[in-house]
Amino acid sequence: VPYLKELGVGHIKYDTRPEHYLIVGKSLLNTLKHFLGEAWTREMAQSWIEAYNLAASVCIEAAYEAMAPTRYAAVTLDDVPPSV
């Protein structure tokens, strides 16, 4: 979970949005299904869906918390160096 939190926060710089995780998740599952062929089972799909949804939700929540307005610290006059 700590790694997933870092990953979610790190994706802020790429402008990753919550709706992007759905697209990536579908792409991942379709890729696995394609390359595993007959080895891809309903049970395997369900396990991957659960794992991906958990990872995505941790990443999304961490990014949301990192960008939360309550964490914003406004610049004040004290932050500006005095004139020389």
Order of alpha helices (4+ residues) and beta strands (2+ residues): alpha-alpha-alpha
